[in-house]
Amino acid sequence: TGPSLSPFNAWVLLKGMETLKLRVMAQCESAFKVAAALEAMKGVARVTYPWLDSHPQAALCRKQMQAGGTMVTFELAGGKQAAFDMLRKLEIIDISNNLGDAKSLITHPATTTHRNIGQQARDEMGVSDGMVRLSVGLEDVDDLIGDLRQALGAEKQQHQGEDEQQFPAAGHAGDDGEGCGHGRNLLASGTTSAAARR
């Protein structure tokens, strides 16, 4: 207790930091593949991920960043209802308000992190009712893509995001040198509150 870590907790933290880079880079590679796959899935209106070719600043991101990050943001064409329907059907990815973990977590910003700022502010920020944010973990990437695909009812498609677009090397700039049971129960009431935290 108090402001100082116990010796054991400090040791555990230091041990975790030894493999932090390896874990985060693996998560980033998986996030890139998940983002590319999402672009081909039925009902997905938009995917935002810095290293996708569809991102307006992809070349700049690849020049400045070693990887695209572990966070994938995507928007469903069916709005809030479509987002909630998908969240209920997920089997591997857990619903949580707290993102960033070794396991994959997903949240609906309009009813959690950005709920209190109001509709007008969300609209100005581009946080739509159909937007979800996925924090990609260390699970097998094919399992994660399969979980999203079945939750969206999307058939597997041949798509450049999956078959042609490869994970870029660090610094590549191209030519131009963002208990799931608890969360699912709360979805039935139209919100995912802080009680959904694992």
Secondary structure, DSSP 8 states (H G I E B T S, - for coil): --SS--HHHHHHHHHHHHTHHHHHHHHHHHHHHHHHHHTTSTTEEEEE-TTSTTSTTHHHHHHH-SS--SEEEEEETTHHHHHHHHHHH-SSSEE-SS--SSS-EEE-GGGTTTGGG-HHHHHHHT--TTEEEEE--SS-HHHHHHHHHHHHT------HHHHT-----TT--GGG---HHHHHHHHTTT---GGG--
